[in-house]
Amino acid sequence: MSILVISHLTLRIAGRTLLEEANLTLEPGKKVGLIGKNGTGKSTLLRTITGEMSHEGGEIQIAKRARIAYIRQEQSNPQLSLLETVLQSDTERTTLLQQAQHPANAHDLAEIHERLRVIEAASAPARASSILAGLGFSAEGQNRPLADFSGGWRMRVALACALFLNPDLLLLDEPTNHLDLEATLWLQNWLQRFHGAALIVSHDREILDNTVSAIAHLDHKKLSLTPGGYTEFVRIRQERQLQHNRTAERIAQKRAHMESFIQRFRAKATKARQAQARVKALEKMPTLDAIVEDNPVHFSFPEITALPPPLIRADSVSLGYDGHPLLSNLSFRIDQEDRIALLGANGNGKSTLAKFLSGKLAPLQGELLHSPKLRVGYFAQHQDEELNERQNAVEHLLQANKNLTPTQARSHLAHFGLEAQKAETKIASLSGGEKARLLLALCTLHAPHLLVLDEPTNHLDLDAREALIHALAAYNGSVILISHDPHLITTVSDQLWLVKDGHVHPFEGDMEDYRQWLLEPAQPTSSASPPANSTNKKDERRERAEHRAAQAPLRKKIQQAETQLAKLAQEQAEIEHQLAQPDFYTEANKHTLVTLNSRLAQIKDEIQTKEEEWLLFQEEIEG
């Protein structure tokens, strides 16, 4: 019997139709990822399934006696401890325990104890504690009242309550938004072992690839189901687009060039496991512009002039607050083109190290050396709270750089998908993703040599995350990355540093090794001393830096060619649309008709020439 059956469902809010004639069936144990661009109604659909919102047409059927778990924003009693809060989320267990204290008769008491046995009430405290621990709460923290914790940590408790119920149907809406990488990996492992049905709204590609068996895409008010995870969804969607795209041959040729490049890159990167992981991730990346969004997002970071190495060198540095060290005896260097991801659970000092590298925190002791010309761009995960909601994006940039003109500010914002209308919109009216794009524009405004990114994808959708990956791949500076997105870490970073127990050490392995280490923490995987092949890695970093510097002019030519091709394609579409109108063919339009046909032929020739130029530039880069 099906757990959930949605038949011909229609949803409307304030007169706006979100969903028409939608159908979806969830069998026991089936997990489906729900994706779609922001504002299409994904969260509304979940709330409608729970009965919190009504629908105008169609039907939602849920199996009788099925237990549904959905994250609640607020818990009823913030004075309860975290462990008590999670235990009380199972209302049936709480009611049965109360009834067992005052049974009407012996027969009722026997039935109560039998039901408690069936729902495994005796093991509930251990299960609740295990879930809280997986989500980052220490044994001491689990006994503290909920009121002691901030909003982000309370959302983890809400997630713990939903998972603890062990429901027949689990509804999750962006469950990783308030998690660190370690908790995200734990959740992914938990979902893989979960035996119930689940409908998961997420922008986390790893969650969608490793935990669901199908993708439900909400697009243009319709709901379509594609078997497999997100990567399979991308592949199938690409094939469908290619079948109907008149430029399929050119795209296939571009893909062949990319695959050839990957093969050559693999041959040169056999020594570094992390580099091999990047190759695997690159092979999965979409070759078409957009998968979820109709209008693809493109990010572009400014090109920079290289500085002599090292960019930064730290000698015996201690970091902390109010004289109390959180990180001690740090000695490291960062060179041009280094791509470093910081690993470690929240509270271990990743953000503290990020603040230090960005110049926002002075060391308690030790020395930091860097070039006087070094410029650092810093993206802080809660920085959007500091934005002035009464200003717009252009005003923020002009305030950050007094030498900037309004035209230059708009141009820079356009590199992050904030076009004219959004650039003039008050911050209060921007979405979380649009605010994140503004923060990226602000932190790259002065063409930084080093980008320090602390959770840059919190509010970015799937396509915007891919755009960020592409932009960072083309960026010729250094990157320090903190993220709960394993896919972003794998595709962007060449080195992993583990921040743990007051120290920072290289992690000798890739993200899969780190995942296994989290599940089996007794296994030694980090090293305080430089690895034996550190000289080889240094040479590899230098080669990558030289390679990117050589590619920069060609990348600029490729970008210009793509911009010109887009303009020509737009003009061609407009002329063809005009020529397709029957009432256009009149005597009065005779000369205009000749002019348009002539221009159309000219455009086709120009497109062919530009495509040939694009392919030549691409071959040069791959060479």
Secondary structure, DSSP 8 states (H G I E B T S, - for coil): --SEEEEEEEEEETTEEEEEEEEEEE-TT-EEEEE--TTSSHHHHHHHHHTSS--SEEEEEE-TT--EEE--SS-S-TTSBHHHHHHHT-HHHHHHHHHHHS-SSHHHHHHHHHHHHHTT-TTHHHHHHHHHHHTT--HHHHTSBGGGS-HHHHHHHHHHHHHHT--SEEEEESTTTT--HHHHHHHHHHHHH--SEEEEE---HHHHHHS-SEEEEEETTEEEEEES-HHHHHHHHHHHHHHT-TTHHHHHHHHHHHHHHHHHHHHH--S-HHHHHHHHHHHHS-SSS-SS-SS-------------S-SEEEEEEEEEETTEEEEEEEEEEE-TT-EEEEE--TTSSHHHHHHHHTTSS--SEEEEEE-TT--EEEE-TTGGGGS-TTSBHHHHHHHH-TT--HHHHHHHHHTTT--HHHHTSBGGGS-HHHHHHHHHHHHTTT--SEEEEESTTTT--HHHHHHHHHHHHH--SEEEEE-S-HHHHHHH-SEEEEEETTEEEEB-S-HHHHHHHHHSTTS--B-SS--TTHHHHHHHHHHHHHHHHHHHHHHHHHHHHHHHHHHHHHHHHHHHHHHT-GGG-SGGGHHHHHHHHHHHHHHHHHHHHHHHHHHHHHHHHH-
